[in-house]
Amino acid sequence: MTVGTAISWQDEVRRLARERDAVVLAHNYQEPAIQDVADHVGDSLALSRIAASTDASTIVFCGVHFMAETAKLLSPDKAVLIPTARAGCSLADTITADQLRAWKAEHPGAAVVAYVNTSAAVKAEADVCCTSSNAVEVVNSIPADQPILFLPDQFLGNHVRRQTGRDNIEVWMGECHVHAGISAADLRAQVAADPAAEVLVHPECGCASSAVWLAGVGDLPADRTHILSTAGMLDAARDMTAKTALVATEIGMLHQLRKVNQQTTFVPVNPKASCRFMKMITPDLLLRCLREGRDEIQLPPDVVERARQSVERMVAIGKPAGAR
């Protein structure tokens, strides 16, 4: 069965999910068809909270591998499935547990804040995890005089430095290849073409620091330039009255924005900003997953306990956001 028979495909997913006692979670960057059939759609933080609290015996995570791992950490007694284990993450791949251990050895006493876009093995070496929704809150929860190692995204790390005003944050030089490819030149060109538009920029983007600076010097509209997580973008979109909004993040996000606000036209700053890993999950693979119970997430027991502690600390900070 393919997406060409949309109604029967959706019905089959829901029937199989009921049979397996499964909840289907989908990240905002998934294909629209996957988002529309899921029980819950949201950012990493919202979906982590749902994974931790669901009564379902099986979690089907339509996202990338580290997200499914995070769900398994929070629900170790549940079966956690991802439609394809090949759905990795270029950002998560920028740091290994060995590299983090070596970095920690260079900075004894520092608190380690790991973006959720990391492997379970890396999370096990961290003190607390964060997402783009609560990174500032997480860092603010750490004593101001304690040094911090922030990893692995350099753009989000720099955003946190700006927001907190802390000068004792060391940032790992990793990046998401998709977000890094959304440049300041892309942003300036789009704003020049539509100067009245609202501007929504994800802090992982290569243009995020430039956006703050350009807004400060007047090259971007300061009152209409917003650095936001995907959950923050969704909240902003609900009350937006502007004719157009320029969106700097992975293009899958446009689907949710357009659903909550049909009066504003949401335009990608870079229409090629599509994550091939997120788009690996297809309707056929989701159906296979539910029928055959694959691919199941398995984690080494020695990693699970330590990694779960850092994720649970993250989930406890801030307010839920970004799910439906």
C-alpha positions as CSV (number, residue, x, y, z in Angstrom):
1,M,0.0,0.0,0.0
2,T,1.4,3.4,-0.9
3,V,0.5,7.0,-0.1
4,G,-1.4,7.1,-3.4
5,T,-4.4,5.6,-1.6
6,A,-4.3,8.1,1.2
7,I,-7.5,7.3,3.1
8,S,-6.9,3.5,3.2
9,W,-3.2,4.1,4.0
10,Q,-4.1,6.3,7.0
11,D,-6.7,3.8,8.2
12,E,-4.3,0.9,7.9
13,V,-1.7,2.8,10.0
14,R,-4.2,3.5,12.7
15,R,-5.6,-0.1,12.7
16,L,-2.1,-1.5,13.0
17,A,-1.2,0.9,15.7
18,R,-4.3,-0.1,17.7
19,E,-3.3,-3.8,17.3
20,R,0.2,-3.1,18.5
21,D,-0.9,-0.8,21.3
22,A,1.4,1.8,19.7
23,V,1.5,5.6,19.8
24,V,2.9,7.2,16.6
25,L,5.1,10.3,17.1
26,A,6.4,12.5,14.3
27,H,8.9,15.3,14.3
28,N,8.0,18.7,12.7
29,Y,10.5,17.9,9.9
30,Q,8.9,14.8,8.7
31,E,7.0,14.6,5.3
32,P,3.5,16.1,5.6
33,A,1.9,12.6,5.0
34,I,3.7,11.2,8.0
35,Q,2.9,14.3,10.2
36,D,-0.8,14.0,9.3
37,V,-1.1,10.3,10.3
38,A,0.8,10.6,13.6
39,D,-0.9,10.8,17.0
40,H,1.4,13.6,18.0
41,V,3.6,16.0,16.1
42,G,6.1,18.3,17.7
43,D,9.7,19.3,18.5
44,S,12.2,17.0,20.3
45,L,11.2,18.3,23.8
46,A,7.5,17.9,23.3
47,L,7.9,14.4,21.9
48,S,10.3,13.4,24.6
49,R,7.7,14.4,27.2
50,I,5.0,12.4,25.4
51,A,7.3,9.4,25.2
52,A,7.9,9.6,29.0
53,S,4.2,9.8,29.9
54,T,2.4,7.6,27.3
55,D,0.5,4.5,28.4
56,A,1.0,2.8,25.1
57,S,3.3,-0.3,25.3
58,T,5.0,0.6,22.0
59,I,6.3,3.9,20.7
60,V,6.8,4.4,17.0
61,F,9.1,7.4,16.4
62,C,9.0,9.0,13.0
63,G,12.1,11.1,13.3
64,V,15.9,10.4,13.3
65,H,17.7,7.8,15.3
66,F,18.8,9.9,18.3
67,M,15.1,10.8,18.9
68,A,14.1,7.2,19.1
69,E,17.0,6.5,21.4
70,T,15.8,9.3,23.7
71,A,12.3,7.8,23.8
72,K,13.9,4.5,24.7
73,L,15.9,6.1,27.5
74,L,12.7,7.6,29.0
75,S,10.6,4.4,28.5
76,P,13.1,1.5,28.9
77,D,10.3,-1.0,29.4
78,K,8.5,-0.1,26.3
79,A,9.2,-1.2,22.7
80,V,10.5,1.8,20.7
81,L,10.5,1.4,17.0
82,I,11.8,3.7,14.2
83,P,10.6,2.9,10.6
84,T,14.3,2.8,9.4
85,A,17.4,2.7,11.6
86,R,19.3,4.3,8.7
87,A,17.7,7.7,9.6
88,G,20.8,9.2,11.3
89,C,21.8,12.8,12.0
90,S,24.8,14.8,10.7
91,L,24.8,16.9,13.8
92,A,24.8,14.0,16.2
93,D,27.7,12.5,14.2
94,T,29.9,15.5,14.9
95,I,30.9,14.2,18.4
96,T,31.5,10.8,20.0
97,A,31.6,9.7,23.6
98,D,35.4,9.3,23.4
99,Q,35.7,12.9,22.1
100,L,33.5,14.2,24.9
101,R,35.4,12.4,27.6
102,A,38.6,13.9,26.3
103,W,37.0,17.4,26.2
104,K,35.8,17.0,29.8
105,A,39.3,16.0,30.9
106,E,40.5,19.3,29.6
107,H,37.9,21.2,31.6
108,P,37.5,19.6,35.0
109,G,34.6,20.8,37.0
110,A,32.6,22.1,34.0
111,A,29.0,21.2,33.6
112,V,28.2,19.3,30.4
113,V,25.1,20.4,28.5
114,A,24.3,18.1,25.5
115,Y,21.8,19.1,22.9
116,V,19.4,16.3,22.5
117,N,20.8,15.8,18.9
118,T,23.4,13.4,20.2
119,S,23.8,9.7,20.6
120,A,22.8,7.9,23.9
121,A,26.5,7.2,24.5
122,V,27.2,11.0,24.4
123,K,24.2,11.7,26.6
124,A,25.6,9.3,29.2
125,E,28.6,11.5,29.5
126,A,26.5,14.7,30.0
127,D,25.1,16.3,33.1
128,V,21.9,17.5,31.4
129,C,20.4,17.6,27.9
130,C,18.5,20.4,26.2
131,T,16.6,21.2,23.1
132,S,16.4,24.4,21.2
133,S,13.2,25.1,23.1
134,N,14.8,25.0,26.6
135,A,18.5,25.4,26.0
136,V,18.5,28.9,27.6
137,E,16.5,27.6,30.6
138,V,18.8,24.6,31.1
139,V,21.9,26.8,31.1
140,N,20.3,29.3,33.4
141,S,19.6,26.4,35.9
142,I,23.4,25.9,36.3
143,P,25.2,28.2,38.8
144,A,26.5,31.3,37.1
145,D,30.1,30.7,38.2
146,Q,30.3,27.1,37.0
147,P,31.9,26.7,33.5
148,I,29.8,24.9,30.9
149,L,30.7,22.7,28.0
150,F,27.9,23.0,25.4
151,L,27.7,20.5,22.6
152,P,27.5,19.8,19.7
153,D,25.8,22.6,17.8
154,Q,28.0,25.8,17.5
155,F,25.1,28.0,16.3
156,L,22.8,27.0,19.1
157,G,25.7,27.3,21.6
158,N,26.4,30.9,20.4
159,H,22.7,31.7,20.7
160,V,22.7,30.5,24.3
161,R,25.8,32.6,25.0
162,R,24.0,35.7,23.6
163,Q,20.8,35.0,25.5
164,T,22.4,34.2,28.9
165,G,25.2,36.7,28.7
166,R,27.6,34.1,30.1
167,D,31.2,34.2,29.1
168,N,32.1,30.8,30.7
169,I,30.5,28.6,28.0
170,E,32.8,26.5,25.8
171,V,31.0,25.5,22.6
172,W,31.8,22.4,20.4
173,M,32.2,23.2,16.8
174,G,29.5,20.9,15.3
175,E,26.7,21.8,13.0
176,C,23.6,20.4,11.2
177,H,24.4,20.3,7.5
178,V,20.9,21.4,6.6
179,H,20.7,24.4,9.0
180,A,24.3,25.4,8.4
181,G,23.4,25.7,4.7
182,I,20.8,28.4,5.4
183,S,23.0,31.4,5.0
184,A,22.9,35.1,5.8
185,A,23.0,35.8,2.1
186,D,19.8,33.7,1.6
187,L,18.1,35.6,4.5
188,R,19.1,39.1,3.2
189,A,17.9,38.3,-0.3
190,Q,14.5,37.1,0.9
191,V,14.0,40.1,3.2
192,A,15.1,42.5,0.4
193,A,12.4,40.9,-1.9
194,D,9.7,41.1,0.8
195,P,10.7,43.8,3.4
196,A,7.3,43.7,5.2
197,A,7.6,40.0,6.1
198,E,8.0,38.5,9.6
199,V,11.3,36.6,9.9
200,L,11.5,33.3,11.9
201,V,15.0,31.8,12.3
202,H,15.9,28.6,14.0
203,P,19.0,29.0,16.3
204,E,20.7,26.1,14.6
205,C,20.9,28.0,11.4
206,G,24.1,29.3,10.0
207,C,22.4,32.7,9.6
208,A,21.2,32.9,13.2
209,S,24.1,35.0,14.5
210,S,24.1,37.2,11.4
211,A,20.3,37.7,11.8
212,V,20.8,39.1,15.3
213,W,23.6,41.4,14.1
214,L,21.8,42.5,10.9
215,A,18.6,43.3,13.0
216,G,20.8,45.3,15.3
217,V,22.2,47.5,12.6
218,G,18.9,47.8,10.7
219,D,19.5,45.5,7.8
220,L,16.7,43.3,9.0
221,P,13.6,44.5,10.7
222,A,14.4,44.2,14.5
223,D,10.8,44.1,15.6
224,R,10.0,41.3,13.1
225,T,13.1,39.1,13.4
226,H,12.7,36.2,15.8
227,I,15.1,33.5,16.8
228,L,12.9,30.6,17.7
229,S,12.8,26.8,18.2
230,T,10.3,25.0,16.0
231,A,7.8,25.0,18.9
232,G,8.4,28.7,19.3
233,M,7.7,29.2,15.6
234,L,4.5,27.4,15.9
235,D,3.4,29.5,18.8
236,A,4.3,32.7,17.0
237,A,2.5,31.6,13.8
238,R,-0.9,31.0,15.6
239,D,-1.3,34.7,16.3
240,M,0.5,36.1,13.3
241,T,-1.3,38.6,11.1
242,A,1.5,39.4,8.6
243,K,0.9,38.7,5.0
244,T,4.2,36.8,4.7
245,A,6.6,35.1,7.0
246,L,10.1,34.0,6.0
247,V,11.1,30.8,7.7
248,A,14.8,29.7,8.2
249,T,14.7,26.0,9.2
250,E,14.2,22.6,7.6
251,I,11.3,22.9,5.2
252,G,9.2,20.2,6.8
253,M,8.3,22.8,9.4
254,L,6.2,24.7,6.9
255,H,3.5,22.1,7.0
256,Q,2.6,22.7,10.6
257,L,2.9,26.5,10.3
258,R,0.5,26.5,7.4
259,K,-1.9,24.3,9.3
260,V,-2.2,26.7,12.3
261,N,-2.3,29.8,10.2
262,Q,-3.9,29.8,6.7
263,Q,-3.9,33.6,6.4
264,T,-0.1,34.1,6.4
265,T,2.0,32.8,3.5
266,F,5.0,30.9,5.0
267,V,8.1,31.0,2.7
268,P,11.3,29.0,3.2
269,V,14.4,31.2,3.3
270,N,16.2,28.3,1.6
271,P,13.7,26.0,-0.2
272,K,16.5,23.3,-0.6
273,A,16.8,23.0,3.2
274,S,15.6,19.4,3.4
275,C,17.1,16.8,5.7
276,R,17.5,13.6,3.8
277,F,17.6,11.6,7.0
278,M,14.2,13.0,8.1
279,K,12.8,12.2,4.7
280,M,13.9,8.6,4.8
281,I,10.7,7.7,6.6
282,T,8.0,7.0,4.1
283,P,4.5,5.7,4.4
284,D,5.5,2.2,3.2
285,L,8.3,2.1,5.9
286,L,5.9,3.2,8.6
287,L,3.5,0.4,7.6
288,R,6.3,-2.1,7.6
289,C,7.3,-0.9,11.0
290,L,3.9,-1.5,12.4
291,R,3.4,-4.8,10.7
292,E,6.8,-6.3,11.5
293,G,7.8,-4.5,14.7
294,R,11.0,-3.0,13.1
295,D,13.4,-1.4,13.5
296,E,13.5,-1.7,17.3
297,I,15.9,0.5,19.4
298,Q,18.3,-1.5,21.6
299,L,20.7,0.3,24.0
300,P,23.5,-1.1,26.1
301,P,22.4,-1.4,29.8
302,D,25.5,0.4,31.0
303,V,24.6,3.5,28.9
304,V,20.9,3.6,29.7
305,E,20.9,4.6,33.3
306,R,23.4,7.5,33.0
307,A,22.0,8.8,29.7
308,R,18.4,8.6,31.1
309,Q,19.4,10.9,34.0
310,S,20.6,13.6,31.7
311,V,17.4,13.4,29.6
312,E,15.1,13.3,32.6
313,R,16.7,16.5,33.9
314,M,16.0,18.1,30.6
315,V,12.4,17.1,30.6
316,A,11.9,18.5,34.0
317,I,13.0,22.0,33.0
318,G,10.6,24.5,31.4
319,K,7.1,24.1,30.1
320,P,5.7,21.7,27.5
321,A,5.5,23.1,24.0
322,G,5.0,22.2,20.3
323,A,2.8,19.1,20.3
324,R,-0.8,18.5,19.2
